[in-house]
Amino acid sequence: LYSDYSLMRKDQREWDDSQMFTLGAQFLAMPVMAWLDLTWARNANPYGGAENASGFTSATSSGSNRWYYRTNLNIGYYF
């Protein structure tokens, strides 16, 4: 199990700070390995709140000051 919290303080007053929190686990059943990450972030690209179908966003996108959630699953077969 692991967790990580990141905070980026911006120098400009009008810019909001970026925050990201990740909670994850690694699973081993050799030769298969898997990682599962649960990530919450705000004002952090690519978690900015894209309101279009492109999926592209930035820390200044509309809605980027809200907390967003993503799940990441990686599975690898090692031989």
Secondary structure, 3 states (H helix, E strand, C coil): CEEEEEEECCCCCCCCCEEEEEEEEEEEECCEEEEEEEEEEECCCCCCCCCCCCCCCCCCCCCCCCCEEEEEEEEEECC
